[in-house]
Every structure is written in C-alpha cells, then in structure tokens.
Amino acid sequence: MPFSFPRSTRSRARLRLAALAALPLIASAVTAGPLVTEARAATSAPALVTTQAQTVDGFAASGAWWVNDLADFSSSVKSQVGDLLFDESGLDLSMYRYNIGGGGTGVTDPTRAPQSLMTSVGTYDWTRDPGGGYFLQSASDHGVPTLIGFVNSAPKDWTSNAQSCGGTLVSGTESAYATYLADITAHWAAGGVNLDYLSPMNEPDSSFSGCGQEGMAVPVSQRAAVIKALGSTLAARSLTSTGIIADETSQTTNFVANTPTWMSDSTAAGYVSALAHHTYDFPGDTALRNVAAVGSTYGKPLWASEICCQKTGTSGWGQQYDPTIDGGLDLANYVYRDFTLANDRSFQWWTALSSVIGCDVGADASCASQVNTSGWNDGLVYYDPDYATDGNRSLYMTKRYYALGQYSKYVRPGAVRYNVSGAPAGVQTMAFYKDGAWSVVATNTNTAASSLILDTNSGTLTPTATHRTSATESLASVTNPTVSGSVLTAALPARSVTTFQLTSAGAPGSGAKTSTSTLIGAQSGKCLEDPAYSTTNGVQVTIYTCNGGTNQNWTLTAAGELRGYGSKCLDASGQGTVNGTVVDLYTCNGGANQKWTVTDGGTVVGQQSGLCLDVTGQATANGSPLELYTCNGGSNQKWTRG
C-alpha cells in the first residue's frame, strides 16, 4: 500500500480487553457518488449471455496492518473477526493475504511495523508476529482455498539502508532472501498451513521513503533475479506446491511498462504462476485493456491484488471515511472493471480491517455511520484506534464489506465468467457459471430503479436465492427474479448490488440464442448499416439514417458475432489489430476478428484487437465509414441497441 495515513495521537498503551460489543449496522447517510447515472428505458431485446471469458481464482483481503493491534484482543473478538472474514456466515473469502513482516526497523508508525520472524540470518522466533500468525491459522482452519504470503520489505539485513523502509533490496542478496522466505513457508507447511503463493515484492516501484510503513524498492532490472532465486530455492526445498506471483507494481501504467523487461527472462517467467498488479492510478478503460494485453502476451493469469481509498464523488485517491452505499458501489465498480476490462481472475482488497475511522467512536458510536474527511476508505470493517485507552472493542461494518460479499460468497473459485451484451445503461452485469449453476451480479449505479432482463442462453432456470446490498439492505435475502425458460427478469433498486443464484437445466450456449436489433451511434443518432444492401465480402460498413431496412439489422450470436443477412459477419479487415483497421462485412468463418463484445457501457469491442468500433473522424454524415480505434470513451464509439 503506497501511502501512509494519520492516526490518533492518543496513548496506545495496551490494556486487557473487554468482550466484543454488538456490531453496529451502517446505513447510508449520503446519496452522491462517482457512479451516478440517469436510468434509461430498457432495450427491446433482453441482455444476452454470450462468449466465455476468464475463470475466477477468488476474492481476497489483506492482513496488514490490523493484525498487529488485534494480537492483543480477546480470543472471542479474534474468533468473531475470523468468522466475519473466512466463514460461510461472513465473507467466505476464497483467498487471504498474509503479511510476512520485515521487522519494522525505521518505520515511524509502530502499528505498521510488523515483527519479523527472523531474529538473525537463519535464526527464527516463531512466537513473533502473533496477530499475523493467528489470522493465517484462522484462514487455514476455516478452509480458505488460497493463502498468499506477501512481503512489503525484506528484513534489514538485506536492505540498502538497513531499514524496513526507504531502501532497496541489495543486489547479490537474492538467494539469501529467497532462503528466508522458503524457511517461513516450510515452517507453516510443517504445521499444516500451506502458503499457496508467495509474493516477494509488494509495490517494488516505490521505496516508501517516508517510512510511515514498511516498503522496499526493487529495480526492474533486479526483479527477474529475485523471482529466479525464489523459484529455484522452493524447488530445491521440495516446496513446489507454492507458486510465485509478481510483481505487484502499484500502478497499471508501471505494470504494463515494466513487465516485459523482467518477463523477457524465460527462466523467471517459468516460475511465475500469476501476474499481479495494483490499480492506484485508478486507470481508465484503455489502461485496463492494456493490462489484459500483458496477460494475453505471456499466457499468465492476471490478479488485481490491491486497491483502496477512493474518495466517493471523485474518480480517484482521496482522504475520506465513507461507510455508506456510495463506498460499496465504488468497490463493486472496481470488481466489475477489473474483471470485464483487465480480464483479471482475482480481486483482492487492500486491508480487511482498519482503525483509521476518523472520529471518536468511543465517545459517540453513531459517528461510525457518517462520512468524514479525517479517516480513510482503506478497510472493510473498522475498530476504535483508541481501544487500549477507552476500552472500546466494538467492530464497525461498512457497505464495502457487504458489497464484496455479493461476490466472494457466491462467486467461487473455478466459476467461469461469460460476457454479457446489452445490459441497461448504468447496470453493471456479470454472469458466472459453475457446476450447473449461475451467479449473476448486477450493480445498478443509477439514481432510479432499473429493470434487468437477462437471457442466460442456457437451459431452463430455477432461482435458488437472491441477495442484495443497498442503502437499507446488507447482503439481505430478497425476492427471487421471475424466470421464463433461460430468461430472468428482475427489478433493481437504485444504487444497489444484487446477486442472483440460479440453477440451469443446460450448459451455457445450449440455448443457442441470438439477439437481433439495430446499433445506433450515440453521437450521430444513425444506424450501423451495410451500404446499398451489398453482400460482397470486404464492403466497408457505414452509418446511415435509421430506416428499418434489413441492412441495418444485426444479430448478436452466442459466439460473439454480429451477423447481417444471417451469413455475413461484422469483420476486422485482414484480421487487423491496429488503429484505422477497416470494419467490413465478410462471410462468417469463426475467426477471432469476427468476435465482438457489446458492453453495457455502450462500446462494441473487437475480441481479437481490444479496439473499439469507431465512426472515423467522429463524422455524423450518412455514409461515414467505420474502423477500429483505441477505446477512448468518445461518443463516436458509443452505441445503443434499437
């Protein structure tokens, strides 16, 4: 996590703790937010589940830095927190990030200075870091499928300034550092706790020179050496069930720029199980698609492994504590965009608990339900930073917690995401299929209620449960949708996240459904058409005044094709993948250049190129031609279905 937060200056002397107080339920206090859109009338055709996308690896949160405080909490409180995070009654997280502390040497905030298990090189005190160990064990005992050990800084023995912040990993120490990580992995494995993955460098693009927390820079040129040392050491120690994720760069721009350098080392690349990135640049659509391209280039799963701290009402970083549905919708938006644009297989929130609540909850518990500008949106659950002096050990819930639960509880590892085309404006819809069942998550970002009609393109549906988080609901069981065959119909309250669980009598695609409509340019108000009713291969498509002609009808198939006349497909000419590629009509042949994703944001994206269907030069005149171009949010790249 690349930033330090202010904390209370009150005394933090440790006192014996009282029993856990009741958990306050937080209701929404504000309605403004960055995702507000106006509802649009539902399209005449239902949204359609189309092509298969990625397989889900899981949902996670981090064990930094709150475990340092909770080490002193009573066993009943710690048990309650474990259930909140790992139990089926709580978030049922399928991944957990265990922070391997570096000792905190030089760190100015003692709560962000975790103990190191290493007392001197090669010597360990396994009783250290009791909070970190407790919650790692709790995750394992609850059966969390994937446990990840991540490092903010190596111990001072291997950093350039002999501190746990502000320095770099000393060149030539990679093997010793790898041995240290393997020692910790072996220790936990001997006790029955398997670290499925190790992340040897967390945000290596920063040295954390302010020393408000642990952190260590690793130059791009050194990252392959770190990965190779760790991979070979794990292999030599027969710890091959532990994979490596890298490199957890803080921003997608750095990830895209830096990854080709260290992944060009084939030995290092061979040791990497997943490519992980953080999103603290709060990237736009194009930047996230660039991340997807990196994963595709190297054939590695992608993980969005850290994010937090958006200020609601803005598009990025800012100091604020917001426990309301606005904060919950921000988190849901991260998940949606990471999965649909970056093609990530895992979403991992920064920190599960936080004490940076920004108000004196010990004196007035009601402030926990109110937005303030002194705290931070870094946690899912909060506790009193002054618990040691005021005796308050209550936990305070946020809508972020419940919004993550809309995914983590019902979209389990191994579920396959399928693309959804044609959802109503402002309704972010994702469909996941596993073992004969669908989990459909629909986030209505509109300020008014919306209707969702979704054809799963599979066998007859049977709804089993529906859960919702809104301003007044928190993972509440609500009325199931209406179903007819493979189609579900549901009303979505304003500013809400709803998860529909349904079984299906058939597999995705078994319905072989198609959806026929016009595609109307948002800028021009004109229809995409095959000019002059031509059926000749290679004719460039254009826009023209909508007139009901059959040359303006396009059928979206389950395979992701946009067909005209039944046998002709919208086609990227010559399988082009560069800006300016002509979009033409060509006999359907199953090629990747004839596959499209019609997003609920209104763009039509080529699945081979990742580029958008674009009216050349932002023209609006009849006969203006279509091409592929980098997705940029322009109105000449936005389409509605008529």
Stockholm file with secondary structure:
# STOCKHOLM 1.0

chainA/1-642         MPFSFPRSTRSRARLRLAALAALPLIASAVTAGPLVTEARAATSAPALVTTQAQTVDGFAASGAWWVNDLADFSSSVKSQVGDLLFDESGLDLSMYRYNIGGGGTGVTDPTRAPQSLMTSVGTYDWTRDPGGGYFLQSASDHGVPTLIGFVNSAPKDWTSNAQSCGGTLVSGTESAYATYLADITAHWAAGGVNLDYLSPMNEPDSSFSGCGQEGMAVPVSQRAAVIKALGSTLAARSLTSTGIIADETSQTTNFVANTPTWMSDSTAAGYVSALAHHTYDFPGDTALRNVAAVGSTYGKPLWASEICCQKTGTSGWGQQYDPTIDGGLDLANYVYRDFTLANDRSFQWWTALSSVIGCDVGADASCASQVNTSGWNDGLVYYDPDYATDGNRSLYMTKRYYALGQYSKYVRPGAVRYNVSGAPAGVQTMAFYKDGAWSVVATNTNTAASSLILDTNSGTLTPTATHRTSATESLASVTNPTVSGSVLTAALPARSVTTFQLTSAGAPGSGAKTSTSTLIGAQSGKCLEDPAYSTTNGVQVTIYTCNGGTNQNWTLTAAGELRGYGSKCLDASGQGTVNGTVVDLYTCNGGANQKWTVTDGGTVVGQQSGLCLDVTGQATANGSPLELYTCNGGSNQKWTRG
#=GR chainA/1-642 SS CCCCCCCCCSCCCCCCCCCCCCCCCCCCCCCCCTTCBCCCCCCSSCEEEEEEEEECCEEEEECCSHHHHHTTSCHHHHHHHHHHHHSTTTTCCSEEEEECCCCCTTCSCGGGCCCCSEEETTEECTTSSHHHHHHHHHHHHTTCSEEEEECSCCCGGGBTTSSSSSEEBCTTCHHHHHHHHHHHHHHHHHTTCCCCEEESCSSTTCCCTTCSSCCEECCHHHHHHHHHHHHHHHHHTTCTTCEEEEEEESSHHHHHHHHHHHHTSHHHHHHEEEEEEECTTCCCHHHHHHHHHHHHHHTCCEEEEECCCBCTTSSSBCCCBCCSHHHHHHHHHHHHHHHHTSCCSEEEEEESEESCCCSCTTTCGGGGGSCBSSSCTTCSEEECTTHHHHCCCCEEECHHHHHHHHHHTTSCTTCEEEEEECCCTTEEEEEEEETTEEEEEEEECBSSCEEEEEECSSSCEEEEEEEEESSSCSSEECCCCEEETTEEEEEECSSEEEEEEEEESSCTTTTCCEEEECEEETTTCCEEECGGGCCCTTEECEEECCCCCGGGCEEEETTSCEEETTTEEEEEGGGCCSTTCBEEEEECCCCGGGCEEECTTSCEEETTTCCEEEEGGGCCSTTCBEEEECCCCCGGGCEEEC
#=GC SS_cons         CCCCCCCCCSCCCCCCCCCCCCCCCCCCCCCCCTTCBCCCCCCSSCEEEEEEEEECCEEEEECCSHHHHHTTSCHHHHHHHHHHHHSTTTTCCSEEEEECCCCCTTCSCGGGCCCCSEEETTEECTTSSHHHHHHHHHHHHTTCSEEEEECSCCCGGGBTTSSSSSEEBCTTCHHHHHHHHHHHHHHHHHTTCCCCEEESCSSTTCCCTTCSSCCEECCHHHHHHHHHHHHHHHHHTTCTTCEEEEEEESSHHHHHHHHHHHHTSHHHHHHEEEEEEECTTCCCHHHHHHHHHHHHHHTCCEEEEECCCBCTTSSSBCCCBCCSHHHHHHHHHHHHHHHHTSCCSEEEEEESEESCCCSCTTTCGGGGGSCBSSSCTTCSEEECTTHHHHCCCCEEECHHHHHHHHHHTTSCTTCEEEEEECCCTTEEEEEEEETTEEEEEEEECBSSCEEEEEECSSSCEEEEEEEEESSSCSSEECCCCEEETTEEEEEECSSEEEEEEEEESSCTTTTCCEEEECEEETTTCCEEECGGGCCCTTEECEEECCCCCGGGCEEEETTSCEEETTTEEEEEGGGCCSTTCBEEEEECCCCGGGCEEECTTSCEEETTTCCEEEEGGGCCSTTCBEEEECCCCCGGGCEEEC
//
